[in-house]
Amino acid sequence: MGTPRGRIRGFVRRPTPEQVTALGATEHLALTPREAQQYAEVLDQVLAGVDRIDELAAPVAPLAFTDRDPGGPPADADDPFHAFVRRCHVKGAPEGPLAGLTVGVKDNLAVAGVPITNASRTLSYTPTTDAVVVERLLAAGAAITGKTNLDDFSTSGTGESSWYGPARNAVDPARSAGGSSGGSGSAVRSGAVDLAIGVDEGGSARIPASFNGVVSIKPTQGLVPSHGLTYMDHTIDAVCPIARTVELTARMLDVMSGHSDRDPQWVRGRPEPTSSADVLAAGVDGMRVGVVAEGLAPGLCEPGVEAGFEEACGALRAAGADVVPVSVPLWTDAWAIETTLLLHLAWLNAQTDGAGYSHLGEVDVERTHAFGLVRRLEADGFPPFFKVWLLGGRYLHDSYFSTYFAKAANLRRALTAQIDVALTDLDLLVTPTTPQVAPVLLDRPAEDPELLVRGTTMVANTCVLNLSGHPALAVPSGVDPGTGMPTSIQIVAPHWEDARTFRAGAVVEAAVGMTPGDGAPAVAPQPVAQ
């Protein structure tokens, strides 16, 4: 035992009776002057326990891989699709299932020694530990070569809210790469990296996969640890692999998945890593696949998207699957349910300075401190969706208590049960991933209302699975003949049956999906209008 430090200063300041009166008012307590004095004296003793926390050192996971170059922002000539916020290099293990492959990490996930910006104008910070998924990819032999562009604080579906300018689609740079993980999708499709990490709260990894013609899976909720993320909500956040083929995506998921005691997600049980790559050749012969009627509601999907979806379904039939219609009645209400939840959950997460309460995962103290500073000093710089969550969440909380949160939480359970019932008699469900192909990006500055409208037109089929927690794989289903842009099919399986989606994905990819060589952009990038 060493000599105690014996701090001279730096203790938690004690509230005065006047401050206790004001604090009580915010909590709807009408304290008398005598009560305020009494509670000030009580808090003086209670906060002595809080002072002790500063004397205790919590364990920090050591870095297994220390060959790191934090790099810097790339020049436009070296990043023609604006896929990266920063180019860096972190060397992984010399051997492993991903040896020799390069990875782009969405710039809201921790890579020790490399700043996180969240593609925001607000304060960035530099983490001292790796996200669990980053640690696992490095251990598997991959090298981290960049932090990828995203919507500001991951809050939209087009990429247009990024403070660094939107990532551009690698097939047609005049179009969106998707959001919020647009840089990850663009970097993979352009060949700038072999693999990328996306994060998905309403479709934010599957949308870029769809728009760029690559592959991604939103895993079963809790299968892939979310430690190291700039969180939105621990029951909705999903960290996702993105790659150019079904096989590479499966291999990446196998590496990223499995229990970690650093994970803040709440899961019943300890999930084992997947073995998805081992079953790719198993096919779908004898499977029953349900086409979700609500995912093809009249007027929802563009004709080219529907045509690609039908072609993919035809490939499943030709491979021996029985493809039948199925209804999930609450499917079309999923966005209303998720919006109501996010107004409460994202607002509540902001009140915790980004850490979240009631979980047993590891908390990055420096990130929490940085977020707290941003929330109090730079909130005017938050993106429009974040402002809506803060304003709407506070309003619903103060004016309607938690009533609408309670209703939405119960509807979430009902939606999940409906999908579970459908998957009782079916092996898989399918829908188009996004109802449209990648839209043309704005070529001018836009005000918040326009960005808000544009940011959610593509989530109708993806947000459902963030609520229900089922695994959902996005695989290219063809090319829209009118625009030449990729289309995509979404393949959904029961909880913990992520590998099953890859069996169907491999069939679709072999029949109608884009080949690994389809990485060159269709047109050269053009200067961005100012």
C-alpha positions as CSV (number, residue, x, y, z in Angstrom):
1,M,0.0,0.0,0.0
2,G,1.3,3.4,-0.9
3,T,0.9,6.6,1.1
4,P,-2.5,8.1,0.7
5,R,-2.6,11.2,-1.6
6,G,-4.2,13.4,1.0
7,R,-5.8,15.9,-1.4
8,I,-5.7,19.5,-0.3
9,R,-8.4,20.7,-2.7
10,G,-10.8,19.6,-5.4
11,F,-13.6,18.2,-3.4
12,V,-17.3,18.4,-4.5
13,R,-18.7,21.7,-3.5
14,R,-21.5,21.5,-1.0
15,P,-24.8,23.2,-1.8
16,T,-26.0,26.1,0.3
17,P,-29.5,26.1,1.8
18,E,-30.5,28.5,-0.9
19,Q,-29.3,26.2,-3.5
20,V,-31.1,23.3,-1.9
21,T,-34.3,25.3,-2.1
22,A,-33.8,25.9,-5.8
23,L,-32.9,22.2,-6.4
24,G,-36.0,21.1,-4.6
25,A,-38.1,23.4,-6.8
26,T,-36.8,21.7,-9.9
27,E,-37.9,18.3,-8.4
28,H,-41.3,19.7,-7.4
29,L,-40.4,19.9,-3.7
30,A,-41.6,22.9,-1.7
31,L,-38.9,23.0,1.1
32,T,-39.3,25.3,4.1
33,P,-36.2,27.3,5.1
34,R,-35.7,24.9,8.0
35,E,-35.9,21.9,5.8
36,A,-33.5,23.4,3.3
37,Q,-31.0,23.9,6.1
38,Q,-31.5,20.4,7.3
39,Y,-31.0,18.8,3.9
40,A,-28.0,21.0,3.2
41,E,-26.4,19.5,6.3
42,V,-27.4,16.0,5.3
43,L,-26.0,16.5,1.8
44,D,-22.7,17.6,3.3
45,Q,-22.3,14.2,4.8
46,V,-23.7,12.3,1.7
47,L,-21.3,14.0,-0.7
48,A,-18.4,12.9,1.4
49,G,-19.0,9.5,-0.1
50,V,-18.9,11.1,-3.6
51,D,-15.6,12.7,-2.7
52,R,-14.1,9.2,-2.1
53,I,-14.8,8.3,-5.7
54,D,-12.0,10.6,-6.8
55,E,-9.5,8.7,-4.6
56,L,-10.3,5.4,-6.3
57,A,-8.9,4.3,-9.6
58,A,-11.2,2.2,-11.8
59,P,-9.4,-0.4,-14.0
60,V,-8.9,0.6,-17.6
61,A,-8.5,-2.1,-20.3
62,P,-4.9,-2.0,-21.6
63,L,-4.2,-1.5,-25.3
64,A,-3.3,-4.7,-27.0
65,F,-2.1,-3.0,-30.2
66,T,0.1,0.1,-29.8
67,D,1.5,0.7,-33.3
68,R,-0.7,3.8,-34.0
69,D,-0.5,6.8,-36.2
70,P,-3.4,9.2,-35.5
71,G,-3.0,10.7,-39.0
72,G,-5.1,13.7,-40.0
73,P,-7.9,14.9,-42.3
74,P,-7.4,13.8,-45.9
75,A,-7.0,16.2,-48.8
76,D,-10.0,16.2,-51.2
77,A,-7.8,14.7,-53.9
78,D,-7.1,11.7,-51.7
79,D,-10.7,11.3,-50.6
80,P,-12.9,12.1,-53.7
81,F,-16.1,10.8,-52.1
82,H,-15.6,12.6,-48.8
83,A,-15.9,9.2,-47.1
84,F,-13.4,10.1,-44.3
85,V,-13.2,12.6,-41.5
86,R,-9.6,11.4,-40.8
87,R,-7.1,9.0,-42.3
88,C,-5.1,7.1,-39.6
89,H,-3.3,3.8,-39.2
90,V,-3.6,1.3,-36.4
91,K,-1.8,-2.0,-37.0
92,G,-3.5,-5.1,-35.9
93,A,-2.3,-8.7,-35.2
94,P,0.0,-10.2,-37.9
95,E,-2.3,-13.2,-38.3
96,G,-6.0,-13.8,-38.0
97,P,-9.3,-14.3,-40.0
98,L,-9.1,-10.7,-41.3
99,A,-5.4,-10.4,-41.7
100,G,-4.4,-8.0,-44.4
101,L,-7.8,-6.3,-44.6
102,T,-8.3,-2.6,-44.0
103,V,-11.2,-1.1,-41.9
104,G,-12.8,2.3,-41.8
105,V,-14.4,3.0,-38.4
106,K,-17.4,5.3,-38.2
107,D,-16.3,8.5,-36.4
108,N,-18.6,8.0,-33.4
109,L,-16.7,4.9,-32.2
110,A,-13.6,4.9,-30.1
111,V,-10.1,4.2,-31.5
112,A,-7.6,5.0,-28.8
113,G,-5.4,7.9,-29.7
114,V,-7.5,9.1,-32.6
115,P,-9.9,12.0,-32.1
116,I,-13.7,11.4,-32.3
117,T,-15.6,14.3,-34.0
118,N,-19.1,12.8,-34.5
119,A,-19.0,14.9,-37.7
120,S,-20.0,17.8,-35.6
121,R,-18.8,21.4,-35.2
122,T,-18.8,20.8,-31.4
123,L,-16.0,19.7,-29.2
124,S,-14.1,16.5,-30.2
125,Y,-12.2,14.4,-27.8
126,T,-9.5,11.7,-28.0
127,P,-10.3,8.3,-26.4
128,T,-7.7,6.3,-24.5
129,T,-9.3,2.9,-25.0
130,D,-10.6,1.1,-28.1
131,A,-14.3,0.2,-28.6
132,V,-14.7,-3.6,-28.1
133,V,-15.4,-4.1,-31.8
134,V,-12.3,-2.2,-32.7
135,E,-10.2,-4.3,-30.3
136,R,-11.7,-7.5,-31.8
137,L,-11.0,-6.5,-35.5
138,L,-7.4,-5.6,-34.6
139,A,-7.0,-8.9,-32.9
140,A,-8.3,-10.6,-36.0
141,G,-5.5,-9.1,-38.1
142,A,-7.3,-6.1,-39.6
143,A,-5.8,-2.6,-39.8
144,I,-7.7,0.5,-39.0
145,T,-7.0,3.0,-41.8
146,G,-9.6,5.8,-41.3
147,K,-12.5,7.3,-39.4
148,T,-15.4,7.6,-41.7
149,N,-17.8,10.4,-42.3
150,L,-21.4,10.4,-40.9
151,D,-24.4,12.6,-40.3
152,D,-23.8,15.0,-37.5
153,F,-24.2,13.0,-34.3
154,S,-25.6,10.1,-36.4
155,T,-29.0,11.9,-36.7
156,S,-30.2,11.6,-40.4
157,G,-30.4,9.3,-43.4
158,T,-28.7,11.3,-46.1
159,G,-25.3,12.4,-44.8
160,E,-26.2,16.0,-45.5
161,S,-26.0,17.2,-41.9
162,S,-22.3,16.3,-41.6
163,W,-20.2,19.3,-40.6
164,Y,-17.6,18.2,-43.0
165,G,-20.0,18.0,-45.9
166,P,-21.8,14.8,-47.0
167,A,-20.1,11.6,-48.0
168,R,-20.8,11.0,-51.7
169,N,-22.1,7.9,-53.3
170,A,-19.3,5.8,-54.9
171,V,-21.6,4.9,-57.8
172,D,-22.7,8.5,-58.5
173,P,-21.1,11.2,-56.4
174,A,-24.0,13.6,-57.1
175,R,-26.1,11.3,-55.0
176,S,-26.3,10.5,-51.3
177,A,-24.1,7.8,-49.8
178,G,-26.9,7.3,-47.2
179,G,-26.8,8.1,-43.5
180,S,-25.9,8.2,-41.0
181,S,-23.0,5.8,-41.8
182,G,-22.6,7.2,-45.3
183,G,-18.9,7.4,-45.2
184,S,-18.6,3.8,-44.3
185,G,-20.8,2.7,-47.2
186,S,-19.0,4.9,-49.7
187,A,-15.5,3.9,-48.5
188,V,-16.3,0.2,-49.0
189,R,-18.0,0.6,-52.4
190,S,-15.1,2.8,-53.7
191,G,-12.5,0.3,-52.5
192,A,-10.9,2.8,-50.1
193,V,-11.2,0.1,-47.4
194,D,-12.1,-3.5,-47.4
195,L,-14.4,-3.4,-44.5
196,A,-16.1,-0.7,-42.4
197,I,-18.1,-0.3,-39.2
198,G,-21.5,1.3,-39.3
199,V,-23.9,2.1,-36.5
200,D,-27.6,1.7,-37.0
201,E,-30.4,3.2,-34.9
202,G,-33.1,3.4,-37.6
203,G,-31.3,2.0,-40.6
204,S,-28.1,4.0,-40.5
205,A,-25.9,1.1,-41.7
206,R,-28.4,-0.7,-43.9
207,I,-29.3,2.6,-45.7
208,P,-25.7,3.3,-46.9
209,A,-25.4,-0.4,-47.8
210,S,-28.6,-0.1,-50.0
211,F,-27.6,3.2,-51.6
212,N,-24.0,2.1,-52.4
213,G,-24.8,-1.5,-53.4
214,V,-22.8,-3.2,-50.6
215,V,-23.8,-5.5,-47.7
216,S,-24.5,-4.8,-44.1
217,I,-26.3,-6.5,-41.2
218,K,-28.0,-5.0,-38.2
219,P,-27.3,-7.9,-35.8
220,T,-29.7,-9.2,-33.2
221,Q,-29.9,-6.6,-30.5
222,G,-27.0,-7.3,-28.0
223,L,-25.1,-9.7,-30.2
224,V,-22.4,-7.1,-31.0
225,P,-21.1,-5.0,-28.1
226,S,-21.7,-1.2,-28.4
227,H,-19.0,-0.2,-26.0
228,G,-17.1,2.8,-27.2
229,L,-20.0,4.4,-29.1
230,T,-21.4,7.9,-28.9
231,Y,-24.7,6.4,-27.8
232,M,-28.3,7.3,-28.7
233,D,-30.0,4.6,-26.6
234,H,-28.7,1.3,-25.4
235,T,-31.8,-0.6,-26.5
236,I,-31.7,0.8,-30.1
237,D,-28.0,1.2,-30.9
238,A,-26.5,-1.4,-33.1
239,V,-22.9,-1.7,-34.3
240,C,-22.8,-3.2,-37.8
241,P,-20.3,-4.7,-40.2
242,I,-20.2,-3.4,-43.8
243,A,-18.4,-5.0,-46.7
244,R,-18.7,-5.6,-50.5
245,T,-19.7,-9.2,-50.3
246,V,-22.0,-11.4,-48.1
247,E,-19.0,-13.6,-47.3
248,L,-16.8,-10.7,-46.0
249,T,-19.7,-9.3,-44.0
250,A,-20.3,-12.7,-42.4
251,R,-16.6,-13.0,-41.5
252,M,-16.6,-9.6,-40.0
253,L,-19.7,-10.3,-37.9
254,D,-18.2,-13.5,-36.7
255,V,-15.2,-11.5,-35.4
256,M,-17.2,-8.6,-33.9
257,S,-20.0,-10.7,-32.1
258,G,-20.2,-12.2,-28.7
259,H,-20.5,-11.2,-25.1
260,S,-18.4,-8.5,-23.5
261,D,-18.7,-7.4,-19.9
262,R,-17.8,-3.9,-21.1
263,D,-21.0,-3.7,-23.1
264,P,-23.8,-1.4,-21.9
265,Q,-26.5,-3.2,-23.8
266,W,-28.9,-5.3,-21.7
267,V,-29.3,-8.9,-22.9
268,R,-30.8,-11.9,-21.2
269,G,-27.9,-14.3,-21.4
270,R,-24.3,-14.2,-22.8
271,P,-24.4,-14.4,-26.6
272,E,-21.8,-16.5,-28.3
273,P,-19.9,-15.3,-31.4
274,T,-21.6,-16.2,-34.7
275,S,-20.3,-18.7,-37.2
276,S,-22.1,-17.1,-40.2
277,A,-19.3,-17.7,-42.7
278,D,-19.5,-21.5,-42.1
279,V,-23.1,-21.7,-43.4
280,L,-23.0,-19.6,-46.6
281,A,-23.2,-22.5,-48.9
282,A,-26.2,-24.1,-47.1
283,G,-28.7,-22.3,-49.3
284,V,-32.4,-21.9,-48.7
285,D,-33.9,-25.1,-50.1
286,G,-36.9,-26.0,-48.0
287,M,-37.1,-22.6,-46.3
288,R,-40.3,-20.6,-46.0
289,V,-39.8,-16.9,-46.7
290,G,-42.4,-14.3,-45.9
291,V,-42.8,-11.2,-48.1
292,V,-44.0,-8.5,-45.6
293,A,-47.0,-6.9,-47.3
294,E,-46.6,-3.6,-45.4
295,G,-43.0,-3.3,-46.6
296,L,-44.4,-3.0,-50.1
297,A,-47.4,-0.8,-49.3
298,P,-48.9,1.0,-52.3
299,G,-46.9,4.1,-53.2
300,L,-44.1,3.3,-50.8
301,C,-41.4,1.9,-53.1
302,E,-40.0,3.2,-56.4
303,P,-40.7,0.9,-59.4
304,G,-37.0,0.0,-59.8
305,V,-36.7,-1.0,-56.2
306,E,-39.8,-3.2,-56.5
307,A,-38.4,-4.8,-59.7
308,G,-35.1,-5.6,-57.9
309,F,-36.9,-7.0,-54.9
310,E,-39.0,-9.3,-57.2
311,E,-35.9,-10.5,-58.9
312,A,-34.3,-11.3,-55.6
313,C,-37.4,-13.2,-54.5
314,G,-37.3,-15.1,-57.7
315,A,-33.7,-16.1,-56.9
316,L,-34.9,-17.5,-53.6
317,R,-37.7,-19.4,-55.2
318,A,-35.3,-20.8,-57.8
319,A,-33.0,-22.0,-55.0
320,G,-35.9,-24.0,-53.4
321,A,-37.5,-21.5,-51.0
322,D,-41.3,-21.2,-50.7
323,V,-41.9,-17.5,-50.9
324,V,-45.3,-16.4,-49.5
325,P,-47.0,-13.2,-48.4
326,V,-47.3,-12.3,-44.7
327,S,-48.7,-9.4,-42.8
328,V,-47.2,-7.6,-39.8
329,P,-49.9,-5.0,-39.0
330,L,-47.8,-2.6,-36.9
331,W,-45.0,-2.5,-39.4
332,T,-46.3,0.7,-41.0
333,D,-46.5,2.4,-37.5
334,A,-42.9,1.6,-36.6
335,W,-41.5,5.0,-37.3
336,A,-44.2,6.7,-35.2
337,I,-43.3,4.3,-32.4
338,E,-39.6,4.9,-32.8
339,T,-40.0,8.7,-33.0
340,T,-41.9,8.7,-29.8
341,L,-39.3,6.6,-28.1
342,L,-36.4,8.6,-29.3
343,L,-37.9,11.8,-28.1
344,H,-37.8,10.3,-24.7
345,L,-34.8,8.1,-24.9
346,A,-32.4,10.4,-26.7
347,W,-33.4,13.3,-24.5
348,L,-32.9,11.1,-21.4
349,N,-29.5,10.0,-22.7
350,A,-28.5,13.6,-23.1
351,Q,-29.5,14.3,-19.5
352,T,-26.9,11.6,-18.5
353,D,-24.3,13.3,-20.7
354,G,-24.2,10.4,-23.1
355,A,-23.6,7.6,-20.6
356,G,-27.0,6.3,-20.0
357,Y,-28.2,4.9,-16.7
358,S,-29.2,1.4,-15.5
359,H,-26.5,-0.6,-17.3
360,L,-23.5,-2.5,-16.1
361,G,-21.1,-1.6,-19.0
362,E,-17.9,0.3,-18.9
363,V,-18.3,4.1,-19.1
364,D,-15.7,6.4,-20.8
365,V,-15.3,9.1,-18.2
366,E,-13.6,11.5,-20.6
367,R,-16.3,11.1,-23.2
368,T,-19.0,11.7,-20.6
369,H,-17.1,14.9,-19.5
370,A,-16.7,16.0,-23.1
371,F,-20.3,15.5,-23.9
372,G,-21.4,17.3,-20.8
373,L,-19.3,20.3,-21.9
374,V,-20.8,20.2,-25.4
375,R,-24.4,19.9,-24.1
376,R,-24.0,22.9,-21.8
377,L,-21.7,25.2,-23.9
378,E,-22.3,24.3,-27.5
379,A,-25.8,23.0,-27.8
380,D,-26.6,25.6,-30.5
381,G,-24.3,23.6,-32.7
382,F,-26.3,20.4,-32.4
383,P,-27.9,19.1,-35.6
384,P,-31.6,19.6,-36.3
385,F,-32.8,16.1,-35.2
386,F,-30.9,16.3,-32.0
387,K,-32.6,19.7,-31.2
388,V,-36.0,18.1,-32.0
389,W,-35.2,15.3,-29.5
390,L,-34.1,17.7,-26.8
391,L,-37.1,20.1,-27.3
392,G,-39.7,17.3,-27.9
393,G,-38.4,15.1,-25.2
394,R,-38.4,17.8,-22.6
395,Y,-41.9,19.0,-23.7
396,L,-43.4,15.5,-23.5
397,H,-41.7,14.8,-20.2
398,D,-42.9,18.0,-18.5
399,S,-46.3,18.3,-20.1
400,Y,-47.4,14.6,-20.4
401,F,-45.1,13.0,-17.8
402,S,-43.9,9.7,-19.3
403,T,-47.3,8.6,-20.6
404,Y,-46.3,8.6,-24.3
405,F,-43.0,6.8,-23.5
406,A,-45.0,4.1,-21.7
407,K,-47.5,3.7,-24.6
408,A,-44.7,3.6,-27.2
409,A,-42.8,1.0,-25.1
410,N,-45.8,-1.3,-25.0
411,L,-46.4,-0.8,-28.8
412,R,-42.7,-1.8,-29.3
413,R,-43.4,-5.0,-27.5
414,A,-46.5,-5.6,-29.5
415,L,-44.6,-5.0,-32.8
416,T,-41.9,-7.4,-31.7
417,A,-44.4,-10.0,-30.8
418,Q,-46.1,-9.7,-34.3
419,I,-42.7,-10.3,-36.0
420,D,-42.1,-13.3,-33.7
421,V,-45.4,-14.8,-34.6
422,A,-44.7,-14.4,-38.3
423,L,-41.4,-16.1,-37.8
424,T,-43.0,-19.0,-36.0
425,D,-44.2,-20.5,-39.3
426,L,-41.6,-18.8,-41.5
427,D,-37.8,-19.0,-41.6
428,L,-37.2,-15.5,-42.9
429,L,-39.0,-12.3,-43.7
430,V,-38.0,-10.0,-46.7
431,T,-38.7,-6.5,-47.7
432,P,-36.9,-3.9,-49.8
433,T,-34.2,-2.3,-47.7
434,T,-35.0,1.3,-48.7
435,P,-38.0,2.3,-50.6
436,Q,-35.9,4.4,-53.0
437,V,-32.5,4.5,-54.6
438,A,-29.9,7.0,-53.4
439,P,-31.4,10.5,-53.8
440,V,-29.5,13.4,-55.4
441,L,-27.7,15.5,-52.8
442,L,-28.5,19.1,-52.2
443,D,-26.1,21.4,-54.1
444,R,-26.8,24.4,-51.8
445,P,-27.0,25.2,-48.1
446,A,-30.3,24.2,-46.5
447,E,-32.2,25.2,-43.4
448,D,-33.1,22.8,-40.7
449,P,-36.7,22.1,-41.7
450,E,-35.7,20.9,-45.1
451,L,-32.9,18.7,-43.7
452,L,-35.4,17.2,-41.3
453,V,-37.8,16.2,-44.1
454,R,-35.1,14.7,-46.3
455,G,-33.5,12.7,-43.4
456,T,-36.3,10.2,-42.8
457,T,-37.8,9.3,-46.2
458,M,-35.9,6.0,-46.3
459,V,-36.5,4.4,-42.9
460,A,-39.9,2.8,-43.3
461,N,-38.6,-0.8,-43.5
462,T,-35.4,-0.5,-41.6
463,C,-36.5,1.2,-38.4
464,V,-38.8,-1.7,-37.6
465,L,-36.0,-4.0,-36.8
466,N,-34.2,-1.5,-34.5
467,L,-37.4,-1.6,-32.4
468,S,-37.8,-5.4,-32.5
469,G,-34.1,-6.3,-32.2
470,H,-34.3,-9.0,-35.0
471,P,-31.3,-9.4,-37.3
472,A,-31.7,-7.7,-40.7
473,L,-29.3,-8.2,-43.6
474,A,-29.1,-5.7,-46.5
475,V,-27.9,-7.3,-49.8
476,P,-27.9,-5.7,-53.3
477,S,-30.8,-6.9,-55.3
478,G,-29.9,-5.3,-58.7
479,V,-29.8,-2.0,-60.4
480,D,-32.6,0.5,-61.0
481,P,-32.8,0.8,-64.9
482,G,-33.8,4.4,-64.7
483,T,-30.9,5.8,-62.7
484,G,-28.3,3.0,-62.7
485,M,-28.3,3.1,-58.9
486,P,-28.2,0.0,-56.7
487,T,-31.4,-1.5,-55.1
488,S,-31.4,-3.8,-52.0
489,I,-33.3,-6.5,-50.3
490,Q,-33.6,-6.8,-46.5
491,I,-33.6,-10.3,-45.0
492,V,-34.9,-10.7,-41.5
493,A,-34.5,-13.8,-39.2
494,P,-35.5,-14.8,-35.7
495,H,-33.5,-13.4,-32.8
496,W,-30.0,-15.0,-32.6
497,E,-30.4,-16.6,-36.0
498,D,-28.2,-14.0,-37.7
499,A,-26.4,-16.7,-39.7
500,R,-29.6,-17.7,-41.4
501,T,-29.9,-14.3,-43.1
502,F,-26.5,-14.9,-44.7
503,R,-27.7,-18.2,-46.3
504,A,-30.4,-16.3,-48.1
505,G,-28.1,-13.4,-48.8
506,A,-25.5,-15.6,-50.5
507,V,-28.3,-17.0,-52.8
508,V,-29.4,-13.5,-53.8
509,E,-25.9,-12.3,-54.3
510,A,-25.0,-15.2,-56.5
511,A,-28.1,-14.6,-58.7
512,V,-28.6,-10.9,-58.9
513,G,-26.3,-9.0,-56.6
514,M,-23.4,-6.9,-57.7
515,T,-20.1,-8.6,-58.2
516,P,-17.0,-7.6,-56.1
517,G,-15.5,-5.9,-59.1
518,D,-18.3,-3.4,-59.3
519,G,-16.5,-0.8,-57.3
520,A,-15.5,1.8,-59.8
521,P,-17.6,5.0,-59.8
522,A,-19.9,5.5,-62.7
523,V,-19.0,9.1,-63.1
524,A,-16.1,11.2,-61.9
525,P,-16.7,13.3,-58.7
526,Q,-17.7,16.9,-59.5
527,P,-16.8,20.0,-57.4
528,V,-19.3,20.7,-54.7
529,A,-21.4,23.9,-55.2
530,Q,-20.9,26.5,-52.6
